[in-house]
Amino acid sequence: MDKVTNGLSSGFAEEHLFSAYDLHIRQKEGAMSASKILALTALFLTTAVAQTEWKEFTSAEGNFRILVPEAPQEQIVAERNLHQFSASAGAESYGLAYTDFPPNTHWENTVNSERDSIVNGLHGSVIDEKRTSVEGYPGRWIRFVGQNTSGELTIYFVEQRLYVLHAFAPNSVPRPENFSTFLNSFRLLSKPKR
């Protein structure tokens, strides 16, 4: 016969104690799952909001405007008269560089050379390429895959100025929608004087 505790058998007490413990654990796991869901939802909403909060950046000297995820860092390489602007969004990298070339520079050779320099520098290969333009000025859109990085470039030759826009991300992630946001946002402030 079972030992009776407060009028209940010890087996009954143990069974209900373990049932109560199991219920407590399940509730705790459920709360943890709910908190994980809330955290993931908050992360998703923060990311979605961050994607829509890109800001316009304007460079009067560079004669352009673009949308960027944050205020870009500017770097000038004086000996090449190269102006670079870069910003990031998580693991994604966005940038624009421009420099001026002498008169009579052939635009297509310059664009091809810049494309090759960037893609080869990232140990990559071009997987897609199309002609494009901005306000009637010629350019190229390039998609490439590198050793650790994949990305897209848009290169324009405006009068004697070369503009290079890049959008890079690790190979381990699918193509970010922000690539299009950035690359399609480029506009000239005014038509350059010849």
C-alpha positions as CSV (number, residue, x, y, z in Angstrom):
1,M,0.0,0.0,0.0
2,D,1.2,3.5,-0.8
3,K,2.2,5.8,1.9
4,V,-0.5,8.5,2.3
5,T,0.5,12.1,2.7
6,N,-2.2,14.5,3.7
7,G,-4.8,12.0,2.5
8,L,-3.1,11.5,-0.9
9,S,-1.0,8.7,-2.0
10,S,2.7,9.6,-2.7
11,G,2.3,8.4,-6.3
12,F,-0.6,10.8,-6.9
13,A,1.4,13.7,-5.3
14,E,4.5,12.9,-7.4
15,E,2.4,12.6,-10.6
16,H,0.8,15.9,-10.0
17,L,4.1,17.5,-9.0
18,F,5.7,16.4,-12.2
19,S,2.6,17.4,-14.2
20,A,2.8,20.9,-12.6
21,Y,6.6,21.0,-13.4
22,D,6.0,19.9,-17.0
23,L,3.2,22.6,-17.3
24,H,5.6,25.2,-15.9
25,I,8.4,24.1,-18.4
26,R,5.9,24.2,-21.3
27,Q,4.7,27.6,-20.3
28,K,8.3,28.8,-20.0
29,E,9.2,27.3,-23.4
30,G,6.1,28.9,-24.8
31,A,7.0,32.2,-23.3
32,M,10.5,31.8,-24.7
33,S,9.1,31.0,-28.1
34,A,6.8,34.0,-27.9
35,S,9.7,36.2,-26.9
36,K,11.8,34.8,-29.8
37,I,8.9,35.5,-32.2
38,L,8.6,39.0,-30.8
39,A,12.3,39.6,-31.2
40,L,12.3,38.3,-34.8
41,T,9.3,40.4,-35.6
42,A,11.0,43.5,-34.1
43,L,14.1,42.8,-36.1
44,F,12.1,42.3,-39.3
45,L,10.2,45.6,-38.7
46,T,13.4,47.4,-37.9
47,T,15.0,46.1,-41.1
48,A,11.9,47.0,-43.2
49,V,11.7,50.5,-41.7
50,A,15.5,50.9,-42.2
51,Q,15.1,49.9,-45.9
52,T,12.5,52.7,-46.4
53,E,14.4,55.4,-44.6
54,W,17.2,55.9,-47.1
55,K,18.1,59.5,-47.4
56,E,19.1,61.7,-50.3
57,F,22.7,62.8,-50.5
58,T,23.7,65.6,-52.8
59,S,27.2,66.6,-53.9
60,A,27.2,70.1,-55.6
61,E,30.8,69.7,-56.5
62,G,30.2,66.2,-57.9
63,N,27.0,67.3,-59.6
64,F,24.9,64.3,-58.4
65,R,22.4,63.1,-56.0
66,I,21.8,59.5,-54.7
67,L,19.9,57.7,-52.0
68,V,22.0,56.2,-49.2
69,P,21.3,54.2,-46.1
70,E,23.4,56.5,-43.9
71,A,25.4,59.7,-44.3
72,P,28.3,58.6,-46.6
73,Q,32.0,58.9,-45.7
74,E,33.9,61.0,-48.2
75,Q,37.5,60.4,-49.2
76,I,39.5,62.4,-51.7
77,V,42.7,61.1,-53.4
78,A,44.2,64.4,-54.5
79,E,46.9,63.1,-56.9
80,R,44.1,61.3,-59.0
81,N,41.4,63.9,-58.3
82,L,39.3,61.0,-57.2
83,H,36.3,61.6,-54.9
84,Q,34.8,58.6,-53.1
85,F,31.7,58.3,-51.0
86,S,30.8,55.1,-49.1
87,A,28.0,53.9,-46.9
88,S,26.9,50.6,-45.5
89,A,23.7,48.8,-44.4
90,G,24.6,45.8,-42.3
91,A,26.9,43.6,-44.5
92,E,26.0,45.5,-47.6
93,S,28.4,48.2,-49.0
94,Y,27.4,51.1,-51.2
95,G,29.6,53.6,-52.9
96,L,30.1,56.2,-55.5
97,A,33.4,57.5,-56.9
98,Y,34.0,60.1,-59.6
99,T,37.0,61.5,-61.4
100,D,37.7,63.7,-64.4
101,F,39.5,62.6,-67.6
102,P,41.2,64.7,-70.2
103,P,39.3,65.8,-73.3
104,N,39.0,63.2,-76.1
105,T,39.1,60.2,-73.7
106,H,37.1,57.4,-75.3
107,W,34.2,56.6,-73.0
108,E,33.8,52.9,-73.8
109,N,37.5,52.1,-73.2
110,T,37.4,54.0,-69.9
111,V,34.3,52.2,-68.7
112,N,35.6,48.8,-69.7
113,S,38.9,49.4,-68.0
114,E,37.2,50.5,-64.8
115,R,34.9,47.4,-64.9
116,D,37.8,45.1,-65.3
117,S,39.8,46.7,-62.6
118,I,37.0,46.4,-60.0
119,V,35.9,42.9,-60.9
120,N,39.5,41.5,-61.2
121,G,40.4,43.2,-57.9
122,L,37.6,41.2,-56.2
123,H,38.7,38.0,-58.0
124,G,35.4,37.9,-59.7
125,S,33.8,37.4,-63.1
126,V,31.1,39.3,-64.9
127,I,27.8,37.3,-65.1
128,D,25.6,39.9,-66.7
129,E,26.2,43.3,-68.4
130,K,24.0,45.8,-70.2
131,R,24.3,49.2,-71.7
132,T,22.5,51.9,-69.8
133,S,22.5,55.7,-69.7
134,V,21.7,58.6,-67.3
135,E,20.1,61.6,-68.9
136,G,21.5,60.7,-72.3
137,Y,25.0,59.9,-71.2
138,P,26.4,56.4,-71.9
139,G,27.1,53.8,-69.3
140,R,27.1,50.1,-68.3
141,W,25.4,48.1,-65.6
142,I,27.4,45.1,-64.5
143,R,26.6,42.1,-62.2
144,F,29.5,40.1,-61.0
145,V,30.4,37.3,-58.6
146,G,33.7,37.4,-56.7
147,Q,35.5,35.1,-54.4
148,N,33.7,36.3,-51.3
149,T,31.6,39.2,-52.7
150,S,28.9,39.6,-55.3
151,G,27.6,42.9,-56.5
152,E,26.5,45.3,-59.1
153,L,28.2,48.3,-60.7
154,T,26.8,51.1,-62.7
155,I,29.4,53.1,-64.6
156,Y,28.6,56.4,-66.4
157,F,30.7,58.6,-68.6
158,V,29.3,62.2,-68.4
159,E,31.3,64.6,-70.6
160,Q,34.8,63.9,-69.2
161,R,33.7,62.7,-65.8
162,L,33.5,59.0,-64.9
163,Y,31.0,58.0,-62.2
164,V,31.3,54.5,-60.7
165,L,28.5,53.3,-58.4
166,H,28.9,50.0,-56.6
167,A,26.6,47.8,-54.4
168,F,28.4,44.8,-52.8
169,A,27.2,42.0,-50.4
170,P,28.6,38.7,-49.2
171,N,28.1,35.8,-51.5
172,S,26.2,34.0,-48.7
173,V,23.2,36.3,-49.0
174,P,20.6,36.7,-51.8
175,R,20.7,39.8,-53.9
176,P,19.5,42.7,-51.6
177,E,16.6,44.8,-52.8
178,N,18.6,47.8,-51.7
179,F,20.9,47.3,-54.7
180,S,18.2,48.6,-57.0
181,T,17.3,51.4,-54.6
182,F,20.9,52.7,-54.6
183,L,21.9,52.1,-58.2
184,N,18.6,53.5,-59.7
185,S,18.7,56.7,-57.5
186,F,21.7,58.3,-59.3
187,R,20.8,61.6,-60.9
188,L,22.8,64.6,-62.2
189,L,22.0,67.9,-60.6
190,S,22.5,69.8,-63.9
191,K,23.6,69.2,-67.4
192,P,27.4,69.6,-67.6
193,K,28.8,72.4,-69.7
194,R,30.8,71.3,-72.7
